[in-house]
């Protein structure tokens, strides 16, 4: 068999509490307010209402909903008087661009309709290697943020750009006359033209300097790389070249070193020719990388440092004393021995914030001659220095800084000791902040300068050495904004705009390619040469790391969440409502604790009667007395004992809608830019209400959901063993369930027939598909209170399943091997803790578009029906909201509109203002209340592909449909592949024939058009 593991979504489900069982049997966890439309409930009960009378009431209610649906507003379209040549109404245009905001980066295509950007796509041209993550997909909503800074402000009052220009120039002249210091404080720019412009500014103002500040620092890794290779950059690893990956505290599938490694990683994780890469993960918090690992070992950061030294000892043949014991040491030794055996096919990465630890990483990879580790094409996306930023704060408080010009930074929010920065800022003669919003920093400076969104800007980016990308505007500036670079040009006395400057300077970076070609492609690949590194005193570094001491009673490990990252997008409702891949919690940050520590501290979580998750509060205090009170608690399976986790990026207030002012500012604990702090934690009073979807819309305990096996079994056993087909009895004979059918099928071999393939081995749970689906299909945001009531509207969810590492069969063997009372007590005690370090599997679930769909047979008004191309259709105007289809759907993928989310002040998100609605896709209907909705396989896009081919007089190209479905187009790991199975040359048709392919709940007989691939673990 593939697996006989027990799968569970939450600790509560693992313990099989009665409330979880009750919730499984109730789709709507709160009582449906029938009295609102049936009248007086008491009168109904006493009058002995008959079935016929009840149907009358129901008929009345459905008729009322139908009438209300017909009362929608009518708008008149006004045609162009002078139509732009480039714009054809109803036809999308795409523009290549590149985004880098100091934290996230990607090569993009921006979809526009009638001159209005509406969606982010991945640029797939050769050389465009960085795909959009969930935050970048959602960043388009920031363009239409009504809370943006709209006019320049001087001393808190609306002003003009000429006044701003005059103010800064006079301040620079005054600083030069008085010998005062001028500081340009920016995020990492990674822009050759902007850095050249800044160098010209400093040449004209010798009293000026440029300070680079990264809110989430990579300074220690940068220092180590610079010491060895002479360049302040980061290694760009290629995990597709590694057969063995060892990670010590590096969440490389998350935001470590900027992320973007999932594509290369996934290539090695799909078993081909009986082989796949193997992955060891040593970490504190449960991360995306740990969830994907074949072997995950939870340990404190102090233990991780010892593990790194142990690995060095084995790889380099050294004998530095290491303080590791027991199972942890055995696992580290095993990983190190396999790494050494892998040689050039092995790679080691680490997120430990220590220069010596990072030197050890470089040394180990040099010894291995790792192919995945290359200094050619080093990443340029982090340049900040902790020491330089700390010195700036001292200079500010010493009064030596006369003029401070900031761009792309918000230190009042992100600096741990922001009070010191604020006190120093008050001593500055003139302070300027270029910002999208009047944020925490822009609200207290002399000049608040509104910066354009990246979709309104010109620029260039060098993400990695040897590549050059252009950023181009896709819409004219919505507000009275100006680029930081344009102001610098004016300060330098250089004529023209930054566009002119950029075009002239780009020739030095494009390797002979024309401006128009690079602008069209979005990226030029120039090639790069590997850096020749100096010698590393690895022995000294290893000795220094080995002397590291444990933090204290508890280690606080700060991290960035997949949704909000460093906090730049705190006003983005798509990201606030995005469930965290691991905890499945939205609209919050929280402290994660292990089950053992939770019991010790008296902390707990529980699912309450209405299906919501509640949790304790805790107070966290650092060694130097900084306190964070009333932090919500999540008991996290897999959290290392003695550690707690907390996400930065929350707790913002300035210039945010009230609904988005959630969470606590964990940057306050980010002392010395160190993400690991010694803290104490105690339980506080009260109980927090989470918006958590982990227990909602479950598949009700049914089997055949996750199928998995090991690489050994995959290679040695027939598919019938590890991808078992469900069997049923027919005429007293056991036959495959899929061969028995009550339906009459029609011929689907002609025309197009769409399928979606999802490979559980490649899915990392990153959630880019979820946000892309939101953007493409006008999915509404419902807010924390509604999510808590199980009313989220996501058309696509990513279920996260935990499982015990041992099978039930293995448990039985352990029990039979018990010898004596002491052995019995210890063995059973261990077996009762499957949540201490579970294995994790992610499974995207959307409408399965069943060929024999149970929803279609129960709809009383034929609102849902099946199309010949395999899509399950929804006619929203016919739907009267009976919800029979949702009850009859075994996959729980249909969503009911409880409210009107569009133009409703009760849901004050982007759909409630005219500017926010500019992001809506005109090809997709905005649904009203009282109807069901769900995934449509992006039918508007599949039809657009077909129509485009017809217009051009050709057949649809092979795999042209893959980018038509928002989720598959957004999937950077290649886990999702969409296409026409009737095209036998298409990738999806070939994947459908794979021995690993299976359908969810095959025994039900729904014959879905979505199929999955058995997860294979290289254990």
Secondary structure as UniProt FT lines:
FT   STRAND          7..8
FT   HELIX           11..14
FT   TURN            15..16
FT   HELIX           18..24
FT   HELIX           35..38
FT   HELIX           41..46
FT   TURN            47..48
FT   HELIX           51..69
FT   TURN            70..71
FT   TURN            85..86
FT   TURN            89..90
FT   STRAND          93..100
FT   STRAND          105..113
FT   TURN            114..115
FT   STRAND          116..122
FT   TURN            126..127
FT   HELIX           134..143
FT   TURN            146..147
FT   STRAND          153..154
FT   TURN            155..156
FT   STRAND          157..158
FT   HELIX           161..178
FT   STRAND          181..186
FT   HELIX           192..204
FT   TURN            206..207
FT   STRAND          208..212
FT   HELIX           219..229
FT   HELIX           239..241
FT   STRAND          244..248
FT   TURN            252..255
FT   HELIX           256..258
FT   HELIX           262..269
FT   TURN            273..274
FT   STRAND          278..283
FT   HELIX           288..292
FT   STRAND          295..298
FT   HELIX           301..316
FT   HELIX           326..342
FT   HELIX           343..345
FT   STRAND          346..350
FT   HELIX           355..368
FT   TURN            376..377
FT   HELIX           386..398
FT   STRAND          401..407
FT   HELIX           411..414
FT   TURN            416..417
FT   HELIX           418..425
FT   TURN            426..427
FT   STRAND          430..435
FT   TURN            440..441
FT   HELIX           442..444
FT   STRAND          447..450
FT   HELIX           454..456
FT   STRAND          459..461
FT   TURN            465..466
FT   STRAND          467..471
FT   HELIX           484..492
FT   HELIX           498..505
FT   HELIX           506..508
FT   TURN            511..512
FT   HELIX           515..521
FT   STRAND          523..525
FT   HELIX           538..546
FT   STRAND          554..561
FT   TURN            562..564
FT   TURN            566..571
FT   HELIX           573..577
FT   TURN            581..583
FT   STRAND          585..586
FT   STRAND          591..593
FT   HELIX           595..601
FT   STRAND          605..607
FT   TURN            609..610
FT   STRAND          613..622
FT   TURN            623..624
FT   STRAND          627..635
FT   TURN            637..638
FT   TURN            641..642
FT   STRAND          643..648
FT   TURN            654..655
FT   HELIX           658..660
FT   HELIX           666..669
FT   HELIX           671..673
FT   STRAND          676..692
FT   TURN            694..695
FT   TURN            700..701
FT   STRAND          708..710
FT   HELIX           711..716
FT   HELIX           719..722
FT   STRAND          727..730
FT   TURN            731..732
FT   STRAND          733..736
FT   HELIX           737..739
FT   STRAND          754..759
FT   TURN            760..762
FT   HELIX           768..777
FT   HELIX           784..788
FT   TURN            789..790
FT   STRAND          797..803
FT   HELIX           808..816
FT   HELIX           821..831
FT   HELIX           834..836
FT   STRAND          839..845
FT   TURN            851..852
FT   HELIX           854..858
FT   TURN            860..861
FT   STRAND          864..866
FT   TURN            868..869
FT   STRAND          872..874
FT   TURN            876..878
FT   HELIX           884..888
FT   TURN            890..891
FT   STRAND          895..896
FT   TURN            902..903
FT   TURN            905..906
FT   HELIX           910..912
FT   TURN            914..915
FT   HELIX           916..919
FT   TURN            922..923
FT   TURN            929..930
FT   STRAND          932..933
FT   HELIX           939..951
FT   TURN            952..953
FT   TURN            958..959
FT   HELIX           960..963
FT   HELIX           966..970
FT   TURN            972..973
FT   STRAND          976..980
FT   TURN            981..982
FT   TURN            984..985
FT   HELIX           987..992
FT   TURN            995..996
FT   STRAND          997..998
FT   TURN            1000..1001
FT   HELIX           1002..1004
FT   STRAND          1010..1013
FT   STRAND          1015..1017
//
